[in-house]
Amino acid sequence: MNSVTMSFIVNLDVPDLAAAEAFYTEAFSLRVGRRLGPGAVELLGGPTPLYLLQSDAGSAATEHGDVRDYERHWTPVHLDWVVADIDAALVRAVAAGATLEQAVREHSWGRIAVLADPFGHGFCLIQFSDAGYDALLE
């Protein structure tokens, strides 16, 4: 019988490793774990390690000819940061360099704000209500 590892890490390509380290440590109170050579840093303090990987704009992203572009982009995979106080988290993220794209909205399950980091990656801040996603169950 094969087993599946039930853990994951998050890798995030960035064009400026020092600026990305500053943003993610300031915005989300992460701390540096290990430096993996000159082009990667491990950030700890969240539910899984976040690895920032230095990858220059214009460098090859796939074998199909795609190149990295750090202008604001959309991707179906993004980070949702679950926070206890969305208003305080929003102030902190914007002060660290995030761009607010959609102001805080209220839902039965909680509150959400949509932002982008300084490198074009979208992310959300989520503050769950007491019911959380259970508010959506029928």
C-alpha positions in Angstrom: 0.0 0.0 0.0 1.4 3.4 -1.0 1.1 6.3 1.4 0.8 9.9 0.5 2.7 12.6 2.4 0.2 14.9 3.9 2.4 18.0 4.1 3.3 20.7 1.6 5.6 23.8 1.3 5.0 26.9 -0.7 7.6 28.2 -3.2 7.2 31.7 -4.5 9.3 33.1 -7.3 10.4 36.7 -6.7 12.6 39.1 -8.7 14.2 40.7 -5.7 15.0 38.3 -2.8 15.9 41.0 -0.2 12.7 43.0 -1.0 10.5 39.9 -0.8 12.1 38.9 2.5 11.4 42.3 3.9 7.8 42.3 2.6 6.8 38.8 3.9 8.5 39.3 7.3 7.0 42.7 7.9 3.5 41.9 6.5 3.0 38.5 8.1 5.5 38.4 11.0 7.4 35.5 9.4 11.0 34.9 10.3 14.0 33.7 8.4 14.7 30.0 8.9 17.5 29.0 6.6 19.3 30.7 3.7 19.6 28.2 0.9 22.5 29.7 -1.0 22.3 33.2 -2.5 19.0 32.6 -4.3 16.6 31.2 -1.7 15.4 31.9 1.8 13.1 29.9 4.0 10.5 31.8 6.0 8.9 30.2 9.0 6.1 31.2 11.4 3.1 30.2 9.3 1.4 26.8 9.0 3.9 25.7 6.3 7.3 27.0 5.3 7.4 29.7 2.6 10.4 29.5 0.3 11.3 32.7 -1.6 13.2 31.9 -4.8 15.1 34.5 -6.7 14.0 34.2 -10.3 14.7 37.1 -12.6 12.0 38.7 -14.7 12.2 37.3 -18.3 13.8 34.1 -17.2 12.4 30.8 -18.5 9.4 29.6 -16.4 8.4 26.5 -18.3 9.7 24.3 -21.0 7.0 25.7 -23.3 8.6 29.1 -23.6 6.7 30.9 -20.8 8.8 33.6 -19.1 8.5 35.1 -15.7 6.7 38.4 -15.5 6.2 40.3 -12.3 3.6 42.7 -13.4 0.3 42.1 -11.7 -0.9 38.8 -12.9 -3.8 36.4 -12.2 -3.3 32.8 -11.2 -5.8 30.2 -10.0 -3.4 29.3 -7.2 -2.8 32.0 -4.6 -2.3 32.3 -0.8 -5.1 33.1 1.6 -3.7 34.4 4.9 -6.2 33.6 7.7 -5.9 36.3 10.3 -7.6 37.1 13.6 -8.0 40.8 12.9 -8.4 41.7 9.2 -8.3 45.4 9.8 -5.0 45.3 11.6 -3.6 42.7 9.1 -4.7 45.0 6.2 -2.9 48.0 7.7 0.3 46.0 8.2 0.3 44.4 4.7 -0.3 47.8 3.0 2.4 49.4 5.1 4.8 46.7 4.1 4.1 47.3 0.4 1.0 45.4 -0.6 -1.6 47.0 -2.9 -5.3 46.8 -1.8 -7.4 45.6 -4.8 -10.7 44.9 -3.2 -11.7 46.4 0.1 -12.9 44.3 3.0 -16.2 42.5 2.2 -18.5 40.8 4.6 -19.9 37.3 4.1 -21.7 34.8 6.3 -18.5 32.9 6.8 -16.3 36.0 7.5 -14.5 38.9 6.0 -12.1 39.0 3.0 -9.8 41.6 1.3 -8.0 41.0 -1.9 -4.4 42.4 -2.3 -1.3 42.0 -4.4 2.3 41.8 -3.1 5.0 44.1 -4.6 5.9 41.3 -7.0 2.5 40.9 -8.7 1.3 37.9 -6.7 -2.3 38.2 -5.6 -3.3 37.1 -2.1 -6.3 37.4 0.2 -6.7 38.2 3.9 -9.5 36.2 5.5 -11.0 36.6 9.0 -13.4 33.8 9.6 -16.7 34.4 11.6 -17.4 32.0 14.5 -19.1 29.7 12.0 -16.4 30.0 9.3 -17.1 28.0 6.2 -19.7 25.9 8.2 -22.0 28.9 7.5 -22.2 27.7 3.9 -23.4 24.2 4.8 -27.0 23.3 3.8 
